[in-house]
Amino acid sequence: MVTILLDSSNTNLSVGIAKDNLLLEAISYEAWQRQSEYMILELNKLLEKYNVSKEDIKEVIVAKGPGSYTGVRIAITIAKTIAVALNCKLYAVSSLRAQKDGTSPSICLINARSGRSYIGVYEGNKILLEDQIMKNEDVMNYIDEHPSYSICGDVKYLSLESKETNNIKEMLDLKDSVESINPLSLKPVYMKD
């Protein structure tokens, strides 16, 4: 059983392919405002490399947000199209939760612009702080209050260093914590104050 994994919710484009719940390969690189140009090309490269036909694809896992308004929609549109066209299962996971460090409590962040961050905090399968928008000042206070937690995500905008994680691997691991969804009912997660 082949699973396709897609995330374009932030500055990176991330594409992965798994077989029988084992990640074969993941591609991830910064492609800010170019994800729509490259996502299908990168996916096709992986499908060709592993000699996967469309009949082999049984699942799609996609990051549903929060994140960049357009970025989130790119991966979701591609995922929904694949799921409908191939009549396969679709799973949607939090973009923040996909960034977590599987080995320690994690503060996961994405720049929400205007002095704010999308934040979610996780430890293993537990959600310690639900995905939400927080002022950057409050985020920094939260980080100071939890010095042992890993900081995950693209946090250069906060002048912080991030623990390197594999969002595609985390997405694959998260599949078991969510139910498959009807592709026609999947909507991106946009957070507002």
Phi, psi and chi 1 to 4 in degrees:
 res  aa     phi    psi   chi1   chi2   chi3   chi4
   1 MET       -  124.4  173.0  176.7   68.0      -
   2 VAL   -99.7  136.5  172.9      -      -      -
   3 THR  -120.3  133.6  -56.7      -      -      -
   4 ILE  -102.8  138.2  -59.1  -58.1      -      -
   5 LEU  -125.0  133.1  -59.5  107.0      -      -
   6 LEU  -137.8  135.3  -54.6  168.9      -      -
   7 ASP  -149.7  124.8 -178.1    7.7      -      -
   8 SER  -137.1   28.2   59.2      -      -      -
   9 SER   -75.1  -17.9   59.1      -      -      -
  10 ASN  -129.4 -145.3 -160.5   11.3      -      -
  11 THR   -76.4  -22.3   59.3      -      -      -
  12 ASN   -90.9  153.5  -81.7    8.1      -      -
  13 LEU  -103.8  127.9  168.7  143.3      -      -
  14 SER  -131.7  128.6  -61.5      -      -      -
  15 VAL  -135.8  138.8  177.4      -      -      -
  16 GLY  -143.2  163.2      -      -      -      -
  17 ILE  -136.9  135.2 -173.0  167.6      -      -
  18 ALA  -130.8  151.6      -      -      -      -
  19 LYS  -129.6  126.3 -174.1  169.9 -175.3 -179.4
  20 ASP    50.6   46.8  -60.7  -35.9      -      -
  21 ASN    63.6   19.6  -71.8  -39.2      -      -
  22 LEU  -113.2  119.8  175.6   67.5      -      -
  23 LEU   -66.9  120.3 -175.2   61.7      -      -
  24 LEU   -84.4  -45.8  -60.1  175.8      -      -
  25 GLU  -163.6  149.2 -171.3  170.2  -15.4      -
  26 ALA  -134.5  139.9      -      -      -      -
  27 ILE  -117.0  129.2  -62.6  168.7      -      -
  28 SER  -149.3  126.3 -174.0      -      -      -
  29 TYR  -158.0  161.0   57.0   86.2      -      -
  30 GLU   -69.3  127.2 -172.4  167.4  -29.5      -
  31 ALA  -145.4   38.7      -      -      -      -
  32 TRP   -48.5  124.8 -178.8 -117.3      -      -
  33 GLN    62.9   19.1  -63.2 -177.2  -25.9      -
  34 ARG  -132.1    7.1  -64.9 -173.2  -37.2  -86.2
  35 GLN   -58.7  -38.7  -68.5  103.9  -37.2      -
  36 SER   -65.7  -27.1   63.0      -      -      -
  37 GLU   -75.9  -32.8  -63.8  172.3   44.8      -
  38 TYR  -109.3  -19.2  -60.3  128.3      -      -
  39 MET   -60.4  -48.9 -174.1  162.5  -88.1      -
  40 ILE   -64.9  -39.4  -66.1  -69.3      -      -
  41 LEU   -60.4  -45.2  -65.6  172.6      -      -
  42 GLU   -67.2  -39.8  -64.0  -64.7   -2.7      -
  43 LEU   -62.2  -46.0  176.3   58.1      -      -
  44 ASN   -60.9  -37.7  -77.5  -24.2      -      -
  45 LYS   -59.4  -45.2  -76.2 -178.6 -164.8  175.0
  46 LEU   -66.2  -42.0  -71.3  177.5      -      -
  47 LEU   -62.3  -41.7  -64.9  174.8      -      -
  48 GLU   -68.0  -44.4  -71.8  174.8   20.4      -
  49 LYS   -58.1  -39.9  179.5  176.1 -179.0  177.5
  50 TYR  -100.1   12.5  -69.2   96.0      -      -
  51 ASN    51.9   49.2 -161.7   28.0      -      -
  52 VAL   -98.1  127.3  172.4      -      -      -
  53 SER   -94.7  164.6   70.8      -      -      -
  54 LYS   -62.3  -28.5   63.8 -177.6  178.5 -173.5
  55 GLU   -67.9  -22.9  -68.3   79.7   18.4      -
  56 ASP   -77.0  -22.4  -62.3  -33.1      -      -
  57 ILE   -77.6  118.7  -59.4  169.5      -      -
  58 LYS  -115.5  -16.0  -58.7  -60.3  179.6 -161.7
  59 GLU  -146.7  150.4  -59.6  175.5  -29.7      -
  60 VAL  -131.2  133.0 -179.3      -      -      -
  61 ILE  -117.9  130.0  -56.4  171.3      -      -
  62 VAL  -132.2  145.5   64.3      -      -      -
  63 ALA   -79.9  123.0      -      -      -      -
  64 LYS   -95.8   -1.7   64.7 -179.0  177.5  179.7
  65 GLY   113.1  176.5      -      -      -      -
  66 PRO   -73.7  168.4   31.4  -36.2      -      -
  67 GLY   162.9 -161.5      -      -      -      -
  68 SER   -57.8  131.8  155.7      -      -      -
  69 TYR   -51.5  -53.5  178.3   78.1      -      -
  70 THR   -74.2  -40.7  -58.8      -      -      -
  71 GLY   -57.2  -46.2      -      -      -      -
  72 VAL   -59.4  -41.8  170.3      -      -      -
  73 ARG   -67.4  -29.0  -64.9 -177.6  -28.3  166.7
  74 ILE   -61.9  -56.7  -68.6  165.1      -      -
  75 ALA   -63.5  -40.0      -      -      -      -
  76 ILE   -64.0  -42.5  -74.9  179.9      -      -
  77 THR   -61.5  -45.0  -60.2      -      -      -
  78 ILE   -64.7  -44.6  -66.4  168.7      -      -
  79 ALA   -61.9  -45.0      -      -      -      -
  80 LYS   -63.6  -40.7  -72.7  169.7   73.7  168.8
  81 THR   -62.3  -45.7  -58.4      -      -      -
  82 ILE   -62.1  -47.0  -67.9  169.3      -      -
  83 ALA   -61.2  -42.5      -      -      -      -
  84 VAL   -71.1  -46.8  169.1      -      -      -
  85 ALA   -64.4  -36.3      -      -      -      -
  86 LEU  -103.5    2.0  -57.5 -178.7      -      -
  87 ASN    50.8   50.9 -166.7   30.2      -      -
  88 CYS  -116.4  167.9   61.5      -      -      -
  89 LYS   -72.2  147.4  -70.7 -174.0  175.8 -176.9
  90 LEU  -126.5  130.6  176.8   63.3      -      -
  91 TYR  -121.8  139.1  -61.6   88.4      -      -
  92 ALA  -122.3  129.5      -      -      -      -
  93 VAL  -124.9  158.5  -60.9      -      -      -
  94 SER   -65.3  132.2  160.5      -      -      -
  95 SER   -61.4  -36.1  -56.1      -      -      -
  96 LEU   -69.3  -47.7  -71.3  166.3      -      -
  97 ARG   -62.5  -29.6 -161.4  167.1  175.2 -162.5
  98 ALA   -68.9  -14.8      -      -      -      -
  99 GLN   -91.5   -5.7  -63.6 -178.2   94.5      -
 100 LYS   -65.2  156.4   72.4 -177.3  177.1   68.1
 101 ASP   -88.1  118.1  174.0    5.5      -      -
 102 GLY   -67.4  -10.5      -      -      -      -
 103 THR  -103.4  -10.7   62.3      -      -      -
 104 SER  -152.8  165.1   69.2      -      -      -
 105 PRO   -56.4  139.7  -20.7   30.6      -      -
 106 SER  -130.8  131.1  -55.5      -      -      -
 107 ILE   -97.9  111.0  -60.3  170.1      -      -
 108 CYS  -104.2  131.9  -59.3      -      -      -
 109 LEU  -133.7  146.7  -59.0  162.9      -      -
 110 ILE  -138.6  139.3  -63.6  173.9      -      -
 111 ASN   -65.2  121.6 -170.9   -7.4      -      -
 112 ALA   -99.9    4.7      -      -      -      -
 113 ARG    67.7  171.2  -47.6  -74.7 -174.0  -90.9
 114 SER    54.2   38.4  -58.6      -      -      -
 115 GLY    73.2   24.7      -      -      -      -
 116 ARG  -131.2  162.0  -58.2  170.5  -53.3  150.7
 117 SER  -133.2  148.4  -65.4      -      -      -
 118 TYR   -82.6  133.5  -63.8  113.4      -      -
 119 ILE  -137.2  141.1 -177.7  172.9      -      -
 120 GLY  -146.2  144.8      -      -      -      -
 121 VAL  -126.5  132.5 -177.1      -      -      -
 122 TYR  -138.8  151.4  -42.9   94.3      -      -
 123 GLU  -138.1  111.1 -177.9  173.7   15.3      -
 124 GLY    58.6 -125.0      -      -      -      -
 125 ASN   -91.4   -1.2  -71.3  -30.9      -      -
 126 LYS   -88.1  139.3  -72.4  175.9   29.4 -176.0
 127 ILE   -96.8  114.3  -61.2  171.2      -      -
 128 LEU   -88.1  -31.0  -56.5  179.1      -      -
 129 LEU  -143.5  117.7 -179.7   68.2      -      -
 130 GLU   -58.6  149.8  -68.6  -78.0  -15.9      -
 131 ASP   -54.0  132.0  -65.8   -1.7      -      -
 132 GLN  -162.3  171.7   59.5 -173.9  -86.3      -
 133 ILE   -98.2  138.0  -70.8 -179.7      -      -
 134 MET  -140.6  144.4 -169.4  179.9  -75.9      -
 135 LYS   -61.4  143.3  -68.3  179.2 -176.3  174.8
 136 ASN   -58.0  -34.8  -70.4  -17.3      -      -
 137 GLU   -60.3  -42.0  172.8 -176.3  -43.7      -
 138 ASP   -70.7  -34.8  -64.2  -28.0      -      -
 139 VAL   -60.9  -46.5  167.2      -      -      -
 140 MET   -63.2  -38.0  -62.4  -55.0  -73.8      -
 141 ASN   -63.7  -41.7  -70.7  -25.0      -      -
 142 TYR   -62.0  -43.9 -170.3   92.3      -      -
 143 ILE   -61.0  -44.4  -69.5  168.7      -      -
 144 ASP   -60.7  -34.1  -71.0  -17.8      -      -
 145 GLU   -77.3  -14.0  -67.7  166.8    4.7      -
 146 HIS  -130.7   65.2  -60.0   86.2      -      -
 147 PRO   -65.4  -20.1   23.2  -31.6      -      -
 148 SER   -87.4   -8.6   64.8      -      -      -
 149 TYR   -76.9  144.5  -73.0   20.3      -      -
 150 SER   -73.1  144.1  -66.3      -      -      -
 151 ILE  -102.4  123.5  -50.4  -61.5      -      -
 152 CYS  -126.8  145.9  -57.6      -      -      -
 153 GLY   117.4 -179.1      -      -      -      -
 154 ASP   -85.6   94.4 -179.6   11.2      -      -
 155 VAL  -111.5   21.2  -67.5      -      -      -
 156 LYS   -59.1  -32.5  -69.4  178.7 -107.5  175.1
 157 TYR   -64.6  -17.1   70.1   98.5      -      -
 158 LEU  -104.9    7.1  -66.2  172.0      -      -
 159 SER    56.3   40.1  -60.1      -      -      -
 160 LEU  -115.6  162.5  -63.9  172.0      -      -
 161 GLU  -102.4  145.4  -70.8 -167.1   28.3      -
 162 SER  -111.9  146.0  173.8      -      -      -
 163 LYS   -72.2  130.7  169.7  109.7 -178.6 -175.1
 164 GLU   -75.5  126.6 -169.0  163.0  -36.4      -
 165 THR  -131.6  169.2   59.3      -      -      -
 166 ASN  -113.3   96.4 -177.4  -21.3      -      -
 167 ASN   -62.5  -31.7   68.2  -40.6      -      -
 168 ILE   -68.1  -43.0  -67.8  -66.8      -      -
 169 LYS   -62.5  -43.6  170.5   83.1  171.2   76.7
 170 GLU   -63.0  -39.1  -74.2  -63.7  -29.1      -
 171 MET   -60.2  -43.3  -72.6  171.2   64.2      -
 172 LEU   -62.5  -42.8 -174.5   59.8      -      -
 173 ASP   -65.5  -32.5  -67.7  -15.3      -      -
 174 LEU   -75.6  -16.2  -73.7  168.7      -      -
 175 LYS   -52.8  -38.3  179.8 -170.4   84.0  169.3
 176 ASP   -72.5  -12.4  -66.5  -27.7      -      -
 177 SER   -96.2   -0.2   67.1      -      -      -
 178 VAL  -129.9  157.0  -63.6      -      -      -
 179 GLU   -92.9  153.5  -67.3 -172.8   24.2      -
 180 SER   -64.8  153.4   64.7      -      -      -
 181 ILE  -126.9  149.0 -172.3  168.8      -      -
 182 ASN   -66.9  123.4  177.8  -27.9      -      -
 183 PRO   -54.9  -31.8  -20.8   28.6      -      -
 184 LEU   -74.6  -17.3  -58.7  178.2      -      -
 185 SER  -101.2   -5.4   66.6      -      -      -
 186 LEU   -72.7  125.0  173.9   58.3      -      -
 187 LYS  -123.2  144.1  -68.5 -177.3  175.2   34.1
 188 PRO   -61.8  153.2  -17.7   28.6      -      -
 189 VAL   -95.7  113.2  173.1      -      -      -
 190 TYR  -115.1  122.4  -54.6  120.7      -      -
 191 MET   -95.1  142.4  -65.5 -173.4  176.1      -
 192 LYS  -131.1  156.7  -62.6 -179.9 -178.8 -177.7
 193 ASP   -67.5      -  -71.4  -27.8      -      -
